[in-house]
Structure formats: C-alpha cells, structure tokens
Amino acid sequence: MSSDIRFTDFKSDKQPTWCPGCGDFGTMNGMMKALAETGNDPDNTFVVAGIGCSGKIGTYMHSYALHGVHGRALPVGTGVKMARPDIEVMVAGGDGDGYSIGAGHFVHAVRRNVDMTYVVMDNRIYGLTKGQASPTSREDFETSTSPEGPKQPPVNPHALALASGATFIAQSFSSDALRHQEIIQKAVEHDGFGFVNVYSPCVTFNDVDTYDYFRDSLVDLKETDHDPSDKQAAKEVIFDDDTEHQGIIYQDEESVPYHERHGVDEDMSVIPDGAPEGATDLVREFY
C-alpha cells in the first residue's frame, strides 16, 4: 500500500455515460477517495460490479475489475478475496441487482462476514431498463409498468443484513460528499463485510426520491446520541419507517473476518502444474 496515492489515480480513461446529474457520480467519487485515504492503490484493489447503471463502475475506475452478471457480483467478490486475501475487494451494485436476483447471495456474503466492502447505489428504481419499480420502490410509486404502484412493501436492506448477522451496516447519501466518503472509508477499514446502502438519486426516472427530498429528510446519526455498537439501538433505527437516516447504523468492533476464522492467509490464485495427488484415481473411481 502507498501513502502517495490520490483518488484521481483510481479514475480510468473512460468517460462515464451516466445521465447528467446521476447520483452514481458522487457515489463513485466517494469510493475512490475512501480507497485512496485508506492507503490502497489500483494495483492492490479489485472492483466487482453487477448489472444495471451501477454495473458500469468497473469501467470508470482504474483498478483490477470484473463486470459480472445480474445479482452475482458478491460471489465473485468472495472468490477474489478467498484467492487473494491480501488485496482490497470492493463490490458495487444497485438496489435491483443486490436486493432482487442477488438477495440470496447478499444474505450469505453477510453471514460469512467476508472482508470486503459492498456499496449499493439505491435509487429505488430500475434505471438502465427505463424506469420499472425496484425492490426498494415505495408501495405507491407509479411507473410505466406499475401505473398504480407495485402495491407491495419495499425491501428493508438493513433489516435483511442485520438478520443475516451483519457486522457493519451503514447508509450514506451520494450528494453529501464528505460524509459519504467518511462512511465508505469506515466500511473499508472494518474487519469483515462492510455494507453501505447509498441513496443515489435517479434524475431521469424517479421524480419522488430526489436530491431535494433526501436533503430535507435525512437525519445524520452522527448528530444524535445513537450508539452503533448497540444492536438494539440499530434495530430501532432500521425499523423507523418515518425517518431517513445516514451514518453508521451498526458495527461490531470485535468482528473477525471469514478468511481469518478459516485460516485463509496465503495467495491461492496461483495453481501449481499438474493435478493434485490422487485426483486422477478419484476421477477414475467415479467415471
């Protein structure tokens, strides 16, 4: 790791094609700044992304990267971390990618407490596919494919994470640049699975959950007496349906990441020549 890295070193030469004003610009900038501030550099960073507007982020960041398939970014990130426990792994996704088809992978990555950072750009809509209701859309949110609203309660990602045994749960707002970076940085520094849901407004298809709405509604937990080490207090925040929060909701300071608990401390990305001893006989036995 280097102390001479700047966040601009994480910028690739590809220009983002997100809509002007998209919240993902601010989300990505905070991710790059957090990585630089924690002493990481592009040569020891691996970014995994799924499908949707957020899936493009690996192209726009200068690091090792993989653009996976819908909902499968977390198992890829898990594999990378197990093969190379020495590198920084950051997984990026959207609310549709992470809480719909990827919800099962989310639960298991959380409960395993894999030492990586998961940043979800939550705009409460499917943006890339032109504005359908997502798992976090409001029950009465009107779209072209749900003109009367989806008529089902939105997924509560923080409740899902807590129930799955999360050791770090946080929420940020992409437009609050300094606070967003600070929260992402805390997630990167956490020993275990650092989960951050980011309010990242879609300016094209969501005219309800806007920048102005979040600026007017958000309560920063840093400015309250909230204790993130108190799981009961975290539950109260998570199930407070009347308030939008940002900040660290819950953190287990005694967290031990998966690779340490299971003794995975060597580079397993290099496969030695030849099959393991006895592998050929095993194949013949069942062939």
N, C-alpha and C positions, 0 to 999 in steps of 0.2 A: 504494500500500500504506500501511497505517496502523499505528502503534505503539500505538494506543488500543483495538485490538480485543481482546475477551475470547472465550474459547472458547464461552461461552454465546450470543454473537452468532450462532453457527452453528447454534443449536437452533431448529427450526421450532416452530410451534404445534400440530403433530400429535403425538399420543402414540403411541409405538411399541406395536405389537401382538405383539411377540415374546414367546415364553414367558418367564415369570418365571425369572430365572437364566441366560437365554441369554447365551452369550459375545459375541454381537454388540453388546450394550450397551457393554461395555468396549472393543470394537474401535472403535465409532463415537466414543466419548468421546476416545479417543486420537487419532483422525483430526482431530477438531475442535480439540483442544488443540495438535496439531502445526501445523495451518494457522494458528492464532492466533499461536503462538510464532514462526513464520517470517514474520510481518508481513502475511499475506494477510487479506482480508476477504471477506464474502459477495458483494460487488459485483465482485470480480475472480476468483471461484472457480467452476468448473464441475464438478459431480459427475455421473458417468455410472454407472449400475448395470444389471445384467442381471436374470436371473430367479432365483427362489428366495428364501429368507428374507433374504439379503443384498440382494436387489433392492429392498427397501423403503427402503433407507437414504437415497435421494434425497428421499423424502417427509419424513423426520425431520430432515434437515439444511437449514438456511436458506442457500441459495445458488442459483445457476443449476443446473438439474438436468435429466436426462433418464433415464427408466426405459425401457431398451431391450428387445430380445428376447433369448431364450436364447442365450448364447455370443457375442453381438455387441456387447458393451459396449466392447471395445478398439478396433475400427474406428471407432466413434462418437467415442471419446475422441481418436483420431488425427485425425479430421476436424476436431474442435473446435480442437485445438492447431495444426493447419496453417492454419485460418482466422483464429485469434486467438492467435498465438504469445506475446502479452503477458500472457495470463491463466493462472492456475494450474488445471491439469486433474488431477482425481483420479478414478480408476476403481475401483469396488468390485464384487466378485463373490464367488462361493462356489467350493468345490472341484469341484462338479458343473458349474457354469456355466463355469468357467475351464479345467478340465483334461479335459473331455469334449467337448461340442459346440464349445466355444470354443478348443480346443487349437491349432488351426491359426492362428487369429487371434493367440493368445498368442505363438507362435513368431515371427510376422512383426513384431509390435509390438516384441518384444525385439530382433530383429536390426536393425530400423530405428533403435533407440535413440531413440524419440520421448520428448521431455522431459515426462513425466507420471508420476504415482505410481499403481501398481497394487496395491491391497490385497485379498488373497484371504482370506476368512473360511473357514478349513479346519476343518470339524467331522467330517470323514471319514464323512459320511453325507448322503443327501438328506433334509433335514428337512421342507421345505414339503410334499413329496409323501408324507410319513408313513413315512419310515424305510427306504428302499432303500439298498443298498450303492452307494457313490460311487467315483470313480476312485482316491481315496486310502484307501479302506477296507482294513483288514487282510485278508489272504488267507483267514483262517478266521473272519471276522466274520459272525456269524449274524444274519439279518434275516428278516422275514416272507416275503420273496420270494427269499431265498437261505438257506434253513434250515441248509445245510451250509457256508455261506460262499461268497463269489464264486469261490474257487479260482483266482484269478489274481493276480499280484503287483500291488501298488499302484503308481500313477504316482509318480515322483520328480520333483516340480515344479522343484526346484532344479537337478537334473541336466539337465532339459529346457531350463531357462533358460540354464545355462552353455554347453550345446552350441549354443544359438542365438545366442551372442555377447553375453550379458547384461553390463552394466557395473555393475549394483548388484543384489545378491541378499541378502535378509535374512529372518529369521524372528523372530516375536515371539509372546507369549502374552497374550491379552486380559485376563487377571486380574492380570498384573504391570503395573499401571497406569503407573508412572513409566518403566519400561524400555520398555514398548510405545510410549508417546508418544515417547520418545527415538529409537527405531528408525524410527518413521514420519517423524519430523522429519528425520532424516538422509536418508531417501528423498526427501522433498520438496525438500531442499536440493541433492540430487545433480543434476548437469547431464546429463540423459539419463533413461532408463527406470528408475525406482526400483521394484523388485519386492519386496514384503513378503508372505510367507505367514504368516498369523496363526492360531495354534491358538485356535479359538473354540468351546469345547465346546457340544454339543447336549445339554441336560439331559433332554430328552424321549425321544429315540430312540437315544442312544448311551450305554450304561452301562459302556463299556470305556475310551474316551478321555475321561476325566472331568477335572475340575479337580484332584482329588487325584492322579490319575495324572501329569498334567503337572507339578504342583508337586514331586512326588517324583522325576520323571525328568529334567527339563530341566537341561542344563548350559549356563551362560551363557558364550559365547565371550569376553566382556569379562573374565572371571575366569581365562582361560587365556592362553597365550602365542601364540594364533592371530593371524596377520597377514592382515587382509582384502585386502591388496594382492597377496598371493601366490596366484596361481591354482592352483598345485599343492596348497597347503595347503587351499584352498577345496574342491578335488576330494576330498581326504581326509575333510573334514567331511561333504560331501554324500553320499559313499558309505559312511559309517559307519552301518551298519544297526543297530548295537547301542545307539546313543545319540541322544536327542532334544536338539537344540540350539536356543538362541535367540541372537540377535545379528546383527551384520553378517558374513555369510559371505564375500562378495567385493565389492570396489569398485574400479573403475578410475578413479583420480583424474585421468587425462588424458582422460576421456570428453568427446566433442564431440557434442551432441545433433543429431538429424536436421535440424531447421529451420535450424540454423547451418551445417551442412555443405552444405545446398542453397540457402542464401541466402534463406530464407523469413523475412522480418523485417517485413513490413507487414500491416496489417489487411486480410484478404481476404474478410471477412464481408459487406461492402457491395458489391452487384452494381450496376454502372452501368446506366443506362437504355439500352435498345436492344441488339441483338445485336452481338458483336464484328465488326470489319471483315472482310468476306469470308466470314462464316459462312453467309449466305444462299446465296451462289454455291456453297459447298461442299455444302450440303444438296441443292440442285438437281442437282448433278452425280451424286449417288448415289441420288436419289429416282426 
